[in-house]
């Protein structure tokens, strides 16, 4: 596609102005005619040169097909000569058409034409046969993505014309949740240290018998095995470990309750907005460098994967279910090899404003589970859920152990804590305070019924879930 360039419009305006002047001044009339006769072949030759001698490039994209949400990745474009003739365009601007699920602020890029002059012709097999251009991208949404093509906007030497060249180099791949912490033992230990619970075994406590050992100072008298003590004529205690081969079910709400956008930090560092738990209303909101927007569901999914990793490490079976926008069910799996299957099955689950039914999700889970299970439901519970879930919660409590996890609404908490400056702000503050108080009363009511509850913000969700899971394992509640 060829179109007029900036120089073309400038010359045409000047030519029109000269023609207008020639209408009033006869001595300029001849000059106007000769300038037109001179410009016509120059502009035509410039267009012909641009059309027939510039499309001599081949572009190949190199990009990892597996990306991580919020983690910077590097895209490499190898640009080489594809024809026998040299690249003779006056200017060249490069555009790589990246998908909406990937953030990039590099393009358009002006290519240095001198580098193409030094480039060897095809068939000479040189060392440096490519012009390499690399640029960073940050995935901001999970799921499948596709780079459709690259485009070059070539300018003629005289600047009269621009030629748009499309190079169809397709790249496809997937963006997964940020599960790098699952593969880094050091990072996982740091997360566990934040919870205040260290992964150690307390002597003489637990549910499953592990071994007998000699009595040590500090052991409980209740742990002494009197039969073994009589046989060996010295104090012997029974040592227990956390019970293995249990079952954990994680239920994630992919509906409107967790479809709240928050600022999250990228690899470049921490953001003050992210530290405050900033919440925004739409994806078009301005963001600071080093941050990107994602939903609370993304944080819930990453926390669920982290808890799955810990549960599989403890030899427990892990099942996952999503309800709301998309309904998915993964039956219980055991062994560390199951983690990759869990990630591949849930990496592209979407969250939007679709209504979700907590009651139906619990009822479906209750029908599927055949043995006592530690059920973790992650959503955003509100006052009206107390009445709608009353019957199903009592039924689940008799057969399973249920943990209801609710993500904090940071925007409401900020409004409730601020000092109002007028009547309107005072009403908003009172409404937010009343709303949050009703939520807390609901959680207290559930705790009095024997249910487990947890409320935290997105940044603390992963460590808090691990913390509660380890408490349950050590307490023998399951």
N, C-alpha and C positions, 0 to 999 in steps of 0.2 A: 504494500500500500504506500503510494507516494503522495505527499501533500506539500503545499507551500511552506517555506520556512520563514523565519523572522526577517531575514534580509530581503526576501521577495516582497513582503508587505511594506517594508520601509521604502524600497525602490519604487513600488507602485504608488505610494503616497506622494513621493517626490515627483514622479512622472505626472501624476494628476495635478499637482500644484503648478508644475511647469506649463502644462497644457492650459490651465486656467489663466496663468500670466500671459501666455501667448495670445489669448483671446483679446487682451487689452493692449498688448505691445507687439506690433507686427514683427519687429526685429528678432523676437524670440521664437517666432513660428517655425522658421527653418531649423533652428537648433532643436526644437521639440520633435520635429519629424525625424531628423537624423539620429537623435538619441533613441527614439523608438525602434528605428530600423536596426540599430546596433544592439539594443537590449534583447530583441527577439531571438537572434541566433545564439547569443551568449546564454540566455536562460534555457533554451532548448538543448544546447550541448551539455550544460550542467546537469539537466535532468537525465539525458541519455547516459552520461558517464556514471551517474549514481545508480541508474536502474540495471545496467549490464555488467558493472565491474566491482560491485561492492559486496555482494552476497557470497563471500568465499570463506566463511567461518563454519566450524563445527564445534558444538558445545556439549559437554558431558558433565553431568552432576554426580558428585559423590557425597552420600549422606547415609548415616546409620539408619537402618530401617526400624530400629527400636529406640524410642526417645522416652525420657522421663519427665513427668509433669513438673514444670518450674525449674528444670535444670538446663543450663545453657548447652547447646550443641553447635557444632561447626559444620557448615555447608561449604563444599569445595566445588568450584566450577573450573573445568579444564577447557580452555578455549584454544583451538588450533585452526590452521588454514586447511580448507577442504578442497580447494580448486587449484588449478595450475597458475592462475594469475595472483598477483599480490593484492593485499587489502589496501584500497586506495581512498577510502572515505575520509572526508575532512574531519568529522567528529563522530564519536560513538558513545551512546548512553545505554547502559545495561539495566534491564529489569528482569528479576526472577519472580514469577508469579507464585508466591507461597500461599498456603491455605489460611483461612480465617482462624483456625485453631492454633496458629503459630504466630508469635509476635516478632517483628523485625522492623528496624528503623534505619536501614542502610540505603535503600534505593530511592531515586535512581543513582547509578554510579557512572561517572565519566571515565571511560577507558583511555589509557595513554596510547595514542596511535603509533608512537615511535617504537614501542615494544613489538608491534606486529611487523614492522619493517625488518627487524632483526630475526624474525621467525623463519626457519628454513621451510622450503617447499616440501610437499608430500613426497615420500619415496626416498628422501635423503637420510632418514633414520638418525637424526641428531640426538644429542643428550637432552637439550632443552627444547622439546618440540611443542610445549604447551605454555600458554599464558595462564597462570594459576591465580584465581581470585577466590579468597575465603572470606566468609562473613558469619557472624554468630546469630543464632535464633533461639528463642525460648518458647517451648510448648506451653500454652495456657489452657488447653482443654484436653481431656482424655479422649481416646477413641482412634479411629482410622483417619489418616490424612493422605493428601496427594498433592504433589507439585506438578502442575499441568504442563508448563512450558516456560521458556525464557524468551524475552523480546529484546531486540536491539533497535534503537532509534538512531539511524545513520544520517549524518548531515553531509551535504555536498561541499566541495572545496570552496565554492563561492558563497555558500550559505543560502542559495535560492530555494533549495528543496530538502525535504526530510523523507527518509525511506524507512518504513517499519518492517522489520524482518522477524518472523516467528520461527523459533527452533523448538520443535516438539520433543523435549526430553522429559519424560514422565518418571517421577519417583514416588513410590508408595511406601507406607509404613504405619506404625501404630505408636501411640503415646500411652504409656503405662503410668499408674500411680507412682509416687516417689517411694520406692521400696529399697533404695540403696542402704538405708539403715538396717534392713534385714540381713544384708550380706556383710556388714561391718560389726564385728564383735565389740570393738572399742566404742563405737557410737552407741550401740545398744546398752553397754554398761553405763555410759553417760546418761542415757535416758532413765535407766533403772535407778541410778543414784539420785536423780531429780525427784523420784517418787518418795524417797525416804525409806525404802525397803530394799535391803540387800538380798541377793539370791543366795542364801545360806540355809543349811538344814539345822534345825534346832534339835539338840540331843534329847532323845527320849520322847519326842512329840511327833505326832503324825497320825496316819490312819492304817497304813499297811506295815506289817512286821517285816523288818529288814534283816536284823542279825542280833546276836548276843555279844556283849562285851563286858569288860571289867568295869566295876563301879568306879566313877571318878568324882572328885569333890565337886559339889554343886548339883549332882543328879538328884532327881526327885525320888523319895522313898517309894512312891507309887510305881515307879518304873522297874523296881527290883523283881526279878524272876526267882521266886523262893525255891522252886524245884531245882533249877540250875545252881542256885547258891548252895543248896544242901549237897548236891553231887560233887561240887568242886571245893567245898569248904571255904569259899570266899564270895564276897558280894558280886553278883552278876545282874546286869540290867538288860532289859529288852529295848532295842533301838528300832524306831519306826521311821518311815519315810512318807512323804506325801503320796496319797493314793493315786495310782496310775490307771490307765485305761478307762478314764471317764469321758464324758461327752459335753461339748460346748457348741451352742448354736448362736450365731450372730445374725440379728435381724436389722437391716438397714432401711430407713425410710427415704425413698428417692422421690417423694412428692414435694409439695409446696413448703412443708415445714422446715426442710433443710435447704431450700433453694434461696438462701441469702448469700449475697456476694460479700466477700471480705478481702482485705488486702493481705497478701502473703509475700514473704521475702523470697527472692531468688538467690542464686549463688553469690551475688556480689556483696551481700551483707545484710544486716538487720535494718529494718525500717522503723522509724518512730511510729508510723501509722499502724504497722503490724503489731508492734509491742502493745499499743493501746487497744488492739482488737478492732480496728476501724471497720465499719460496715458501710457499704455504699448501696445505692438503689439500682444502678444499671451499669453495664459494661462500658459505656461511653464516658464514664467519669474519668477525670484526669488522675493519673497515678504518678508517683515519684519514681525516679530511677532505682532499679534494683528490686522493684515490687511488681506483682501482677495480681489480677483479680481471679478468684475462684470461689466456688460455693462451699457452704458448710458441709455438704455431702462429700466433697472431695476429701476434706479433713476426716470425716467419719470413715470413709472407705480406707484411707491410709492407716488410721488407728485400728480398724478391724483386721487389716492384713498384719499389722504388728502384733496384735493379740493372737492371731492365728499362728504366727511363727512361734510365739512363746508357748502356746498350748500344745503345738505339735512337738516342741522340744521336751515337754513334760509327758509325752506319749499319750496324750489325750486325742480323741477324735474330734474333728472340727467340721461343722456344717454351717453353711451361710445361706441367707435368704434375703431377697430384695423385694420390696412392695411399694406401690405408688405408680410412678411413671412406667417402670418396667418391673415385671414380676419374674424373678429367677430363683431357682432352688438348687443348691448343691448338696447332695447327700453327705453324710458324715464320712470323712476321710482321715486316715492315719498315716504317719510317717512324713519325714521332711520332704520327700518327693512330691507330696500332695500340694505343697505350697505353690509351685509353678502352675499347676492346673487351676488352682483357685484364682491366681492372678490373671491367667489367660481368660478365665470365664467371666470375670467381673470388670476388666479394665475399661470396657466401653459402655458401662451402665450410665445412662443419662439421668439428670435430675432437672425437673421443670416445675411449673405451677400446677401440675395435675393433683387433684385431691387424693389423699391416701387414707385407707381405713386401717387403723391400728387393731381394731377388733377382729377384722377378717384375717389380718396377718397372724395374730396370735391363735385364732381358731384353726387356721390352716396348719400352723406349726404343731399345734396340739394333736391334730389328726395324723401327722407324719411321724411323730416321735414315738418310739416303742420302748424307751428306757428313760430313767431319770436323767435330766439334762440341765446344764447351767445355761439358761437363756439370757442373752444380752440383747436388749432392744434399744437401738440408738435412734432418737427422734427429738422432737421439741414438744414436750408435754405441757398442757395448759389446764386451766381450772375445769373446763367442761369435760375433760377426759376422765375425771374422777367418777362421774355418773355413768358414762358410756362404757367404761371398762370394768366397772365394779364386779359384775358376774363372772366374766372370763378370767379376771385376775385371781379371784378366790378359787376357781377351778384349777388354774395352773399351779397355784401355790400348794395344792394337795399332792401333786405328782412331780413337780419340778422346782428348781430354784431360779427365780426371775430377778434380773437386774435391769431397772429402767434408767436409761442414760438420757439426759436432756442437755442440749447445748445452750449455753447462756445467750440471751439477747443483749449484746453489749450496748446497742443503741438505746434500749429502754433503760438499762442501768445507768448510763451516762446522764440521761434526762432526769432520772429519779434522784441523782446525787448533786445535780447542779443547783446553784443558787438562782432562783427565778428573778428576772429583772422587771417583770410586769404581771398584769393579771392573766394574760394569755399563757405566758410561760409557767405561771404558778399552777394553772389548771392542767397543763401538760405534765408538769412534775408530779402533781397529785395523782393523775391518772396512771402514770408509769409506776409510781410507788405502789398504788393499789393493785395493779396488774401483777407486779413481781411478788407482792405479799401473798396474793391468792395462789400463785404457783408454789411458793414455799410451803404454804399450808397444805396443799395437795401432797407434796412430797412427804411431809410429816405424817399425814394420814396414812399413806402407803407404808411408811416405816413402822407405824404402830400396828399395822396388819401383818407385819413380818416380812414385807417385801424389801428388797434392796434398791436404793436409789443413788444416783450420782448426777451432779450438775457441775459442769465446768465449761471453760471456753475451748475453742478449737485447738489452740496451741498446746493446751495441757491434756487433751483428750487421750492421746496414746499412752503417756506415762500413767495417767489416772486409771485407765482400763487395766493395764498390767498390774498396777498396785492392788486393785480390787480383786482381780483374778487370783493373785498370790495369797491374798488374805483368805479368800474362800477355800483355796486348796489347803492352807495350813489349819484353818478352823475346823475342817471336817464337815462343813455345812452341806457339801454336795454328796 
